[in-house]
Amino acid sequence: MIYIGVTGWGDHHSLYPSQVNASNKLSVYSSHFPVVEVDASFYAIQPVKNAVKWISQTPNNFRFVVKAYQGMTGHQRGDIPFETKTEMFEAFKKSLVPYQDANKLAMVLFQFPPWFDCQKKNVDYLRYCKKMMGDIPVALEFRHQSWFSEEFRTNTLTFMKKEGWIHSIVDEPQAGSGSTPTVPVVTNSGLTLIRMHGRNVHGWNRQKGSHSNWREVRYLYKYNQKELLEWKKIIQDLHKNTKDLIIIFNNNSGGDAAGNAKDLQALMNIDYEGLSPRQLSLF
């Protein structure tokens, strides 16, 4: 199956009637899409009660891609708020239990930072992460181009297949070492992830003296039909080698993610069944 969705459910204003409040947005969101990426888990390990609530607001066949906590991927500046790494991983895994019990956990996404380059200590850390996560499905996304350089590309993909990592294939600007190319290769026959970050090459890298809204600027992009048609072909080819494909649009800054996700759904002639009932407008 091909699942199409977006990152988060709070900021996609085109999906929500004016009377929808924040606490009901996920219910409305799940009437449009069958999958969502939970990014709150990156900033803090979420209380179990949050997962329980979110699960209750979605239909039975809905799936969550849960982003790994920043302390687990090396984004955390300074000390992690745990005594040990083991305690941190155990706390994170505990937060996943409601998703697992409801059969709604698609995967955990480990997105590593631009300074996580291809060297032995980082390869060893990837093995550690995979060991700590056990049987939980995990996806791997790089932000340093060295992993897919001519020297390391084949070994990187072979390593991911051997270790059981799901490939998080990206569409993003080619903006130096802190970005990776699109590598449309399946590493897990059961599941593959695609994340659409946009192509705002000028806004991708943080510049000296840049404003605090840099993270918003970098995802400011709207895909056109030609670009989506190119991806339609890539998706069709990938789907021959993987049972399920999840495509997440992360170009949220200008409110374009939900619209682009709908555009791709239409181009691929996908009509989802089992979504939440759609609220009808009075006018």
MARNULUM-602987 format. One line per field, with one value per residue: residue number from 1; x, y, z of N, C-alpha, C in turn. Coordinates in pm, whole numbers, plus 50000, padded with zeros to 5 digits. Layout:
<rs>
pavo <- [NUM, ...]
n.x <- [X, ...]
n.y <- [Y, ...]
n.z <- [Z, ...]
ca.x <- [X, ...]
ca.y <- [Y, ...]
ca.z <- [Z, ...]
c.x <- [X, ...]
c.y <- [Y, ...]
c.z <- [Z, ...]
</rs>
This chain:
<rs>
pavo <- [1, 2, 3, 4, 5, 6, 7, 8, 9, 10, 11, 12, 13, 14, 15, 16, 17, 18, 19, 20, 21, 22, 23, 24, 25, 26, 27, 28, 29, 30, 31, 32, 33, 34, 35, 36, 37, 38, 39, 40, 41, 42, 43, 44, 45, 46, 47, 48, 49, 50, 51, 52, 53, 54, 55, 56, 57, 58, 59, 60, 61, 62, 63, 64, 65, 66, 67, 68, 69, 70, 71, 72, 73, 74, 75, 76, 77, 78, 79, 80, 81, 82, 83, 84, 85, 86, 87, 88, 89, 90, 91, 92, 93, 94, 95, 96, 97, 98, 99, 100, 101, 102, 103, 104, 105, 106, 107, 108, 109, 110, 111, 112, 113, 114, 115, 116, 117, 118, 119, 120, 121, 122, 123, 124, 125, 126, 127, 128, 129, 130, 131, 132, 133, 134, 135, 136, 137, 138, 139, 140, 141, 142, 143, 144, 145, 146, 147, 148, 149, 150, 151, 152, 153, 154, 155, 156, 157, 158, 159, 160, 161, 162, 163, 164, 165, 166, 167, 168, 169, 170, 171, 172, 173, 174, 175, 176, 177, 178, 179, 180, 181, 182, 183, 184, 185, 186, 187, 188, 189, 190, 191, 192, 193, 194, 195, 196, 197, 198, 199, 200, 201, 202, 203, 204, 205, 206, 207, 208, 209, 210, 211, 212, 213, 214, 215, 216, 217, 218, 219, 220, 221, 222, 223, 224, 225, 226, 227, 228, 229, 230, 231, 232, 233, 234, 235, 236, 237, 238, 239, 240, 241, 242, 243, 244, 245, 246, 247, 248, 249, 250, 251, 252, 253, 254, 255, 256, 257, 258, 259, 260, 261, 262, 263, 264, 265, 266, 267, 268, 269, 270, 271, 272, 273, 274, 275, 276, 277, 278, 279, 280, 281, 282, 283]
n.x <- [50084, 50038, 50098, 50015, 50099, 50158, 50396, 50331, 50017, 49911, 49946, 49833, 49640, 49459, 49317, 49131, 48813, 48697, 48585, 48710, 48892, 49218, 49245, 49094, 49202, 49358, 49172, 49021, 49224, 49281, 49072, 49146, 49403, 49597, 49817, 50066, 50343, 50489, 50628, 50668, 50785, 51052, 51150, 51095, 51064, 50759, 50479, 50309, 50035, 49978, 50021, 49820, 49591, 49614, 49598, 49337, 49198, 49208, 49135, 49116, 49302, 49494, 49825, 50128, 50429, 50691, 50909, 51246, 51377, 51570, 51798, 51878, 51970, 52176, 52130, 52079, 52193, 52450, 52416, 52224, 51893, 51897, 52020, 52172, 52245, 52113, 51893, 51762, 51689, 51522, 51315, 51212, 51125, 50926, 50737, 50635, 50472, 50179, 50120, 50219, 50061, 49815, 49859, 49946, 50188, 50397, 50673, 50984, 51156, 51487, 51650, 51946, 52186, 52342, 52615, 52675, 52865, 53004, 53181, 53379, 53309, 53052, 52917, 52934, 52774, 52525, 52480, 52454, 52219, 52030, 52043, 51950, 51686, 51570, 51319, 51161, 51040, 51265, 51363, 51611, 51766, 51990, 52179, 52419, 52622, 52828, 52765, 52645, 52832, 53047, 53243, 53135, 52867, 52764, 52846, 52711, 52437, 52437, 52504, 52275, 52077, 52168, 52164, 51899, 51771, 51518, 51500, 51501, 51419, 51503, 51380, 51533, 51697, 52003, 52254, 52531, 52751, 52576, 52345, 52167, 52164, 51887, 51828, 51696, 51652, 51551, 51581, 51454, 51226, 50971, 50890, 50922, 51033, 50959, 51058, 50956, 51111, 51109, 51261, 51415, 51684, 51829, 51744, 51811, 52050, 52173, 52256, 52518, 52425, 52162, 51803, 51579, 51378, 51476, 51441, 51181, 51199, 51358, 51197, 51023, 50851, 50686, 50581, 50569, 50357, 50508, 50732, 50609, 50505, 50740, 50816, 50605, 50664, 50903, 50808, 50631, 50815, 50970, 50779, 50756, 50942, 50903, 50672, 50504, 50480, 50557, 50487, 50588, 50515, 50707, 50724, 50626, 50627, 50509, 50250, 50208, 50233, 50012, 49848, 50019, 50045, 49786, 49775, 49962, 49839, 49612, 49733, 49830, 49605, 49485, 49254, 49162, 49034, 48853, 48915, 48876, 48540, 48438, 48389, 48104, 48051, 47838, 47772]
n.y <- [49880, 50230, 50498, 50831, 51134, 51402, 51604, 51634, 51765, 52005, 52254, 52277, 52454, 52455, 52224, 52242, 52335, 52655, 52631, 52425, 52320, 52309, 52067, 51888, 51858, 51641, 51438, 51542, 51568, 51296, 51228, 51296, 51193, 50885, 50855, 50999, 51204, 51216, 51481, 51602, 51429, 51443, 51670, 51631, 51345, 51196, 51197, 50896, 50925, 51108, 50967, 50776, 50936, 51040, 50810, 50733, 50918, 50851, 50640, 50275, 50176, 50367, 50511, 50589, 50766, 50795, 51033, 51001, 51087, 51382, 51360, 51106, 51108, 51284, 51554, 51700, 51961, 51995, 51827, 51526, 51487, 51259, 50991, 50795, 50676, 50440, 50457, 50670, 50564, 50356, 50499, 50631, 50412, 50316, 50515, 50447, 50229, 50241, 50294, 50061, 49864, 49924, 49863, 50065, 50180, 50275, 50312, 50413, 50709, 50779, 51056, 51190, 51451, 51721, 51714, 51454, 51245, 51007, 50791, 50564, 50565, 50665, 50479, 50266, 50371, 50371, 50096, 50052, 50199, 50053, 49807, 49882, 49950, 49714, 49499, 49694, 49870, 50067, 50365, 50521, 50826, 51035, 51342, 51422, 51436, 51256, 50990, 50893, 50933, 50869, 50699, 50572, 50499, 50241, 50072, 50192, 50145, 49865, 49811, 49917, 49742, 49498, 49545, 49594, 49839, 50068, 50252, 50597, 50782, 51083, 51398, 51683, 52009, 52040, 52132, 52153, 51991, 51939, 51816, 51553, 51344, 51235, 50903, 50650, 50373, 50064, 49931, 49766, 49517, 49521, 49779, 50122, 50458, 50787, 51120, 51443, 51729, 51968, 52210, 52434, 52576, 52803, 52863, 52648, 52593, 52709, 53046, 53277, 53506, 53464, 53479, 53394, 53248, 53065, 52784, 52774, 52902, 52730, 52518, 52627, 52588, 52492, 52216, 52161, 52040, 51896, 51815, 51650, 51454, 51337, 51218, 51043, 50840, 50742, 50647, 50445, 50266, 50202, 50077, 49830, 49682, 49693, 49630, 49818, 50172, 50481, 50817, 51127, 51463, 51741, 52006, 52243, 52516, 52726, 52647, 52449, 52174, 51994, 52043, 51965, 51696, 51608, 51662, 51475, 51239, 51250, 51244, 50988, 50845, 50752, 50649, 50662, 50425, 50377, 50603, 50863, 50981, 51247, 51581, 51768, 52077, 52347, 52529]
n.z <- [50000, 49941, 50138, 50199, 50351, 50589, 50776, 51112, 51243, 51307, 51172, 50921, 50766, 50556, 50576, 50775, 50897, 51016, 51268, 51399, 51677, 51839, 51977, 51837, 51589, 51491, 51458, 51246, 51058, 51010, 50852, 50607, 50546, 50573, 50733, 50950, 51045, 51357, 51506, 51747, 51924, 51871, 51996, 52264, 52470, 52456, 52684, 52776, 52783, 52583, 52341, 52374, 52359, 52096, 51944, 51999, 51853, 51591, 51303, 51275, 51085, 51063, 51060, 51237, 51199, 51402, 51515, 51614, 51935, 51991, 52151, 52102, 51846, 51832, 51799, 52023, 52217, 52452, 52771, 52789, 52928, 53098, 53302, 53176, 52840, 52791, 52964, 52843, 52588, 52675, 52797, 52574, 52419, 52585, 52552, 52309, 52334, 52343, 52068, 51952, 52076, 51966, 51708, 51536, 51490, 51248, 51204, 51357, 51306, 51255, 51213, 51129, 51213, 51014, 51072, 51125, 50993, 50753, 50914, 51116, 51395, 51388, 51232, 51409, 51610, 51486, 51476, 51747, 51804, 51654, 51785, 52040, 51982, 51917, 51798, 51691, 51411, 51226, 51066, 50862, 50811, 50651, 50678, 50587, 50309, 50268, 50320, 50093, 49902, 49618, 49710, 49938, 49899, 49805, 50016, 50228, 50165, 50158, 50423, 50552, 50460, 50564, 50839, 50883, 50854, 50756, 50460, 50451, 50205, 50047, 49922, 49865, 49879, 49698, 49860, 49934, 50177, 50385, 50297, 50131, 49838, 49632, 49666, 49530, 49646, 49772, 50094, 50265, 50227, 50320, 50393, 50305, 50332, 50222, 50224, 50169, 50141, 50008, 49781, 49841, 49790, 49861, 50114, 50270, 50421, 50734, 50766, 50856, 51103, 51051, 51074, 51347, 51240, 51065, 51036, 50949, 50704, 50550, 50470, 50296, 50026, 49725, 49552, 49201, 48930, 48742, 48888, 49079, 48913, 48825, 49061, 49093, 48907, 49019, 49264, 49181, 49070, 49296, 49451, 49346, 49471, 49741, 49999, 50134, 50107, 50244, 50212, 50310, 50329, 50399, 50354, 50499, 50559, 50406, 50408, 50220, 50224, 50278, 50056, 49845, 49910, 49866, 49592, 49490, 49565, 49401, 49147, 49149, 49151, 49388, 49623, 49937, 50170, 50476, 50625, 50877, 50938, 50728, 50820, 50749, 50589, 50681, 50492]
ca.x <- [50000, 50106, 50041, 50061, 50060, 50244, 50458, 50246, 49878, 49861, 49965, 49786, 49514, 49367, 49241, 49042, 48712, 48732, 48534, 48787, 48993, 49344, 49231, 49021, 49262, 49403, 49053, 48990, 49337, 49271, 48968, 49211, 49523, 49605, 49944, 50122, 50470, 50487, 50756, 50681, 50871, 51191, 51187, 51085, 50998, 50621, 50409, 50227, 49896, 49964, 50002, 49687, 49494, 49624, 49547, 49191, 49141, 49234, 49072, 49195, 49410, 49582, 49962, 50213, 50575, 50732, 51047, 51330, 51413, 51693, 51911, 51917, 52029, 52290, 52093, 52071, 52311, 52473, 52389, 52088, 51828, 51887, 52145, 52249, 52182, 52020, 51770, 51696, 51627, 51412, 51204, 51153, 51052, 50804, 50639, 50582, 50390, 50040, 50115, 50241, 49945, 49705, 49905, 49947, 50324, 50458, 50818, 51052, 51248, 51612, 51708, 52070, 52216, 52438, 52752, 52688, 52921, 53037, 53306, 53360, 53239, 52910, 52865, 52918, 52659, 52405, 52461, 52405, 52077, 51950, 52038, 51866, 51547, 51520, 51236, 51080, 51083, 51337, 51406, 51736, 51780, 52113, 52186, 52554, 52630, 52935, 52711, 52610, 52939, 53089, 53327, 53066, 52726, 52733, 52862, 52603, 52314, 52457, 52496, 52136, 52004, 52216, 52126, 51754, 51720, 51431, 51560, 51425, 51462, 51468, 51385, 51574, 51791, 52142, 52313, 52657, 52770, 52465, 52226, 52196, 52092, 51780, 51881, 51573, 51688, 51482, 51667, 51365, 51121, 50840, 50851, 51015, 50986, 51004, 51028, 50962, 51149, 51111, 51388, 51455, 51828, 51883, 51705, 51836, 52157, 52173, 52359, 52561, 52335, 52027, 51697, 51533, 51280, 51548, 51380, 51061, 51236, 51420, 51093, 50930, 50858, 50568, 50613, 50482, 50307, 50616, 50812, 50532, 50498, 50869, 50812, 50508, 50737, 50996, 50727, 50584, 50930, 51005, 50673, 50778, 51040, 50869, 50529, 50439, 50554, 50500, 50540, 50558, 50552, 50758, 50734, 50515, 50641, 50412, 50120, 50197, 50250, 49886, 49804, 50103, 50010, 49661, 49808, 50026, 49734, 49528, 49814, 49849, 49471, 49466, 49133, 49176, 48918, 48875, 48952, 48774, 48431, 48465, 48290, 48039, 48032, 47697, 47751]
ca.y <- [50000, 50359, 50592, 50968, 51222, 51518, 51615, 51702, 51789, 52129, 52379, 52264, 52526, 52425, 52103, 52257, 52441, 52755, 52596, 52315, 52365, 52234, 51932, 51802, 51863, 51511, 51366, 51595, 51530, 51155, 51212, 51331, 51114, 50764, 50847, 51128, 51200, 51283, 51548, 51645, 51332, 51483, 51775, 51574, 51215, 51230, 51114, 50788, 50972, 51175, 50864, 50717, 51032, 51049, 50684, 50732, 51013, 50806, 50513, 50155, 50151, 50484, 50480, 50698, 50764, 50869, 51079, 50971, 51199, 51446, 51309, 50977, 51130, 51374, 51694, 51763, 52037, 51980, 51697, 51473, 51488, 51123, 50948, 50716, 50657, 50327, 50510, 50753, 50476, 50284, 50594, 50652, 50291, 50312, 50608, 50387, 50111, 50254, 50277, 49920, 49787, 49953, 49828, 50190, 50231, 50237, 50306, 50525, 50772, 50836, 51154, 51237, 51590, 51742, 51687, 51309, 51203, 50865, 50750, 50440, 50582, 50686, 50348, 50190, 50424, 50321, 49959, 50064, 50241, 49940, 49709, 49934, 49955, 49577, 49462, 49808, 49914, 50194, 50423, 50595, 50939, 51110, 51480, 51452, 51372, 51156, 50854, 50854, 50969, 50758, 50609, 50500, 50472, 50098, 50018, 50245, 50073, 49726, 49815, 49937, 49617, 49395, 49579, 49600, 49976, 50116, 50369, 50720, 50846, 51225, 51498, 51805, 52088, 51998, 52255, 52128, 51867, 51919, 51766, 51427, 51328, 51136, 50770, 50569, 50233, 49997, 49849, 49679, 49476, 49542, 49918, 50227, 50593, 50899, 51248, 51551, 51848, 52086, 52234, 52572, 52565, 52923, 52867, 52521, 52601, 52826, 53145, 53360, 53617, 53433, 53507, 53280, 53171, 52990, 52652, 52793, 52940, 52620, 52430, 52711, 52540, 52425, 52131, 52178, 51913, 51824, 51751, 51542, 51346, 51267, 51133, 50935, 50731, 50685, 50573, 50323, 50175, 50157, 49992, 49694, 49614, 49709, 49608, 49944, 50296, 50597, 50943, 51236, 51597, 51822, 52145, 52301, 52657, 52811, 52581, 52376, 52029, 51923, 52055, 51880, 51556, 51583, 51660, 51347, 51137, 51256, 51201, 50844, 50784, 50682, 50687, 50587, 50378, 50363, 50727, 50916, 51050, 51386, 51675, 51842, 52218, 52389, 52616]
ca.z <- [50000, 49940, 50234, 50178, 50459, 50611, 50907, 51209, 51201, 51364, 51097, 50783, 50782, 50447, 50607, 50890, 50906, 51116, 51401, 51456, 51771, 51832, 52033, 51742, 51456, 51444, 51410, 51113, 50973, 50972, 50750, 50481, 50521, 50655, 50805, 50990, 51117, 51487, 51526, 51887, 51991, 51847, 52091, 52399, 52475, 52489, 52784, 52721, 52769, 52453, 52240, 52396, 52306, 51951, 51889, 52011, 51759, 51454, 51270, 51303, 50990, 51060, 51100, 51286, 51190, 51521, 51499, 51729, 52022, 51948, 52228, 52044, 51714, 51841, 51781, 52155, 52258, 52594, 52831, 52777, 53059, 53149, 53365, 53079, 52710, 52804, 53026, 52742, 52490, 52740, 52813, 52442, 52380, 52666, 52493, 52186, 52363, 52296, 51923, 51922, 52121, 51874, 51573, 51459, 51474, 51120, 51223, 51423, 51212, 51303, 51121, 51189, 51178, 50906, 51114, 51143, 50864, 50737, 50977, 51190, 51522, 51359, 51191, 51533, 51683, 51419, 51524, 51885, 51798, 51605, 51893, 52147, 51939, 51910, 51684, 51646, 51277, 51233, 50939, 50875, 50718, 50668, 50633, 50540, 50178, 50262, 50323, 49957, 49810, 49532, 49788, 50044, 49870, 49802, 50151, 50312, 50134, 50201, 50569, 50591, 50433, 50657, 50976, 50893, 50853, 50649, 50397, 50439, 50082, 50060, 49816, 49933, 49800, 49697, 49913, 50002, 50253, 50477, 50229, 50064, 49713, 49626, 49636, 49529, 49664, 49882, 50181, 50343, 50134, 50380, 50414, 50263, 50364, 50139, 50289, 50071, 50217, 49924, 49710, 49867, 49805, 49925, 50254, 50335, 50521, 50822, 50732, 50968, 51127, 51003, 51170, 51425, 51163, 50961, 51016, 50870, 50569, 50475, 50416, 50219, 49888, 49673, 49437, 49085, 48878, 48676, 48993, 49138, 48813, 48831, 49181, 49068, 48842, 49118, 49362, 49116, 49059, 49431, 49504, 49294, 49557, 49882, 50017, 50170, 50090, 50314, 50161, 50403, 50284, 50510, 50307, 50574, 50598, 50339, 50406, 50093, 50238, 50263, 49917, 49763, 49941, 49792, 49450, 49459, 49579, 49280, 49033, 49157, 49150, 49516, 49698, 50062, 50244, 50619, 50692, 50968, 50866, 50696, 50869, 50643, 50614, 50676, 50376]
c.x <- [50088, 50031, 50099, 50009, 50159, 50305, 50367, 50105, 49826, 49855, 49909, 49644, 49413, 49278, 49126, 48939, 48745, 48689, 48612, 48891, 49112, 49329, 49163, 49090, 49306, 49286, 49016, 49099, 49321, 49150, 49023, 49325, 49529, 49731, 49989, 50256, 50457, 50623, 50775, 50777, 51019, 51237, 51181, 51018, 50858, 50563, 50322, 50084, 49874, 49941, 49864, 49578, 49495, 49572, 49395, 49123, 49154, 49170, 49169, 49316, 49506, 49720, 50038, 50360, 50624, 50880, 51126, 51368, 51553, 51816, 51963, 51986, 52144, 52259, 52098, 52202, 52329, 52435, 52244, 52025, 51801, 52022, 52235, 52175, 52080, 51887, 51691, 51622, 51509, 51291, 51135, 51071, 50923, 50696, 50574, 50480, 50244, 50025, 50128, 50119, 49826, 49738, 49905, 50086, 50380, 50607, 50861, 51156, 51368, 51668, 51831, 52109, 52323, 52582, 52776, 52734, 52961, 53177, 53276, 53280, 53089, 52844, 52841, 52796, 52527, 52376, 52404, 52257, 51988, 51935, 51943, 51718, 51487, 51441, 51149, 51129, 51146, 51382, 51527, 51744, 51907, 52097, 52328, 52580, 52736, 52882, 52678, 52710, 52975, 53167, 53245, 52924, 52691, 52742, 52753, 52474, 52322, 52445, 52351, 52053, 52040, 52166, 51974, 51696, 51627, 51494, 51461, 51483, 51416, 51463, 51414, 51672, 51930, 52227, 52439, 52654, 52655, 52335, 52264, 52114, 51975, 51841, 51765, 51601, 51617, 51583, 51586, 51246, 50981, 50794, 50962, 50951, 51042, 50964, 51058, 50986, 51141, 51249, 51434, 51605, 51887, 51850, 51747, 51939, 52146, 52288, 52398, 52467, 52193, 51926, 51651, 51433, 51345, 51482, 51250, 51095, 51284, 51316, 50986, 50942, 50726, 50607, 50516, 50446, 50417, 50701, 50739, 50516, 50628, 50871, 50711, 50578, 50834, 50921, 50678, 50696, 50969, 50905, 50682, 50866, 51012, 50718, 50455, 50536, 50482, 50568, 50493, 50605, 50587, 50777, 50621, 50513, 50539, 50274, 50098, 50197, 50120, 49836, 49886, 50075, 49881, 49687, 49868, 49925, 49648, 49605, 49831, 49716, 49446, 49342, 49130, 49041, 48954, 48926, 48844, 48664, 48462, 48353, 48234, 48021, 47883, 47669, 47846]
c.y <- [50125, 50454, 50730, 51055, 51336, 51510, 51694, 51720, 51924, 52248, 52378, 52323, 52494, 52305, 52128, 52368, 52534, 52715, 52483, 52370, 52269, 52090, 51836, 51792, 51726, 51427, 51411, 51556, 51387, 51126, 51244, 51235, 50994, 50752, 50989, 51105, 51280, 51347, 51599, 51555, 51362, 51580, 51728, 51437, 51237, 51140, 51010, 50837, 51044, 51074, 50800, 50807, 51033, 50922, 50681, 50823, 50969, 50670, 50395, 50136, 50269, 50446, 50607, 50667, 50853, 50905, 51055, 51099, 51251, 51403, 51178, 50993, 51230, 51519, 51770, 51833, 52022, 51840, 51655, 51468, 51348, 51084, 50875, 50713, 50544, 50373, 50592, 50665, 50401, 50374, 50618, 50530, 50275, 50401, 50552, 50277, 50126, 50238, 50130, 49837, 49805, 49916, 49951, 50250, 50182, 50217, 50421, 50579, 50830, 50926, 51214, 51375, 51602, 51712, 51537, 51250, 51056, 50838, 50637, 50459, 50602, 50559, 50262, 50240, 50380, 50177, 49960, 50101, 50124, 49833, 49754, 49932, 49815, 49551, 49576, 49852, 50053, 50236, 50512, 50702, 51016, 51254, 51520, 51370, 51263, 51013, 50802, 50907, 50848, 50654, 50519, 50454, 50323, 50037, 50066, 50166, 49927, 49715, 49827, 49810, 49510, 49419, 49592, 49740, 49999, 50242, 50485, 50797, 50991, 51296, 51630, 51882, 52028, 52121, 52227, 52002, 51837, 51881, 51638, 51417, 51232, 51004, 50672, 50419, 50178, 49916, 49753, 49643, 49496, 49686, 50013, 50362, 50692, 51028, 51361, 51683, 51977, 52106, 52379, 52577, 52685, 52929, 52746, 52531, 52726, 52919, 53224, 53480, 53591, 53453, 53379, 53194, 53091, 52855, 52663, 52823, 52820, 52527, 52508, 52674, 52473, 52346, 52158, 52041, 51830, 51749, 51634, 51425, 51268, 51172, 51020, 50815, 50663, 50598, 50442, 50221, 50119, 50055, 49849, 49612, 49628, 49700, 49738, 50060, 50406, 50722, 51055, 51369, 51683, 51967, 52229, 52453, 52749, 52751, 52494, 52225, 51953, 51927, 51968, 51732, 51517, 51575, 51525, 51233, 51133, 51206, 51049, 50768, 50698, 50738, 50601, 50547, 50371, 50486, 50767, 50983, 51198, 51474, 51755, 51988, 52252, 52470, 52578]
c.z <- [50000, 50033, 50208, 50292, 50473, 50751, 51001, 51158, 51246, 51270, 50955, 50772, 50673, 50477, 50704, 50874, 51022, 51257, 51467, 51552, 51770, 51877, 51938, 51606, 51405, 51393, 51269, 51015, 50921, 50885, 50612, 50444, 50615, 50739, 50841, 51056, 51245, 51510, 51669, 51964, 51970, 51956, 52235, 52389, 52532, 52598, 52715, 52696, 52636, 52342, 52252, 52337, 52154, 51884, 51891, 51909, 51614, 51429, 51282, 51210, 50976, 51112, 51139, 51256, 51304, 51508, 51628, 51804, 51986, 52027, 52174, 51909, 51715, 51813, 51914, 52189, 52409, 52641, 52806, 52917, 53114, 53208, 53264, 52946, 52715, 52862, 52925, 52640, 52552, 52760, 52680, 52400, 52460, 52607, 52367, 52211, 52319, 52146, 51885, 51959, 52027, 51729, 51481, 51443, 51341, 51137, 51312, 51324, 51286, 51195, 51189, 51136, 51069, 50945, 51142, 51010, 50867, 50791, 51074, 51318, 51500, 51308, 51315, 51612, 51618, 51462, 51665, 51886, 51757, 51713, 52003, 52110, 51920, 51783, 51631, 51508, 51285, 51094, 50963, 50766, 50752, 50621, 50596, 50415, 50170, 50258, 50183, 49854, 49726, 49611, 49880, 50010, 49876, 49940, 50244, 50290, 50177, 50352, 50615, 50571, 50536, 50798, 50993, 50900, 50733, 50591, 50394, 50320, 50084, 49926, 49887, 49847, 49805, 49731, 49994, 50086, 50347, 50411, 50158, 49936, 49728, 49582, 49641, 49532, 49787, 49962, 50267, 50255, 50189, 50381, 50370, 50292, 50264, 50211, 50192, 50145, 50137, 49863, 49722, 49896, 49879, 50073, 50335, 50447, 50605, 50785, 50856, 50981, 51081, 51114, 51238, 51349, 51052, 50933, 50936, 50725, 50488, 50412, 50339, 50071, 49851, 49549, 49323, 49028, 48812, 48779, 49056, 49041, 48808, 48950, 49166, 49007, 48939, 49217, 49303, 49104, 49195, 49483, 49452, 49388, 49706, 49897, 50041, 50152, 50167, 50260, 50252, 50344, 50405, 50471, 50367, 50580, 50533, 50331, 50283, 50108, 50213, 50120, 49824, 49787, 49869, 49642, 49409, 49467, 49453, 49159, 49031, 49162, 49273, 49585, 49824, 50119, 50392, 50689, 50792, 50886, 50846, 50751, 50753, 50682, 50603, 50551, 50263]
</rs>
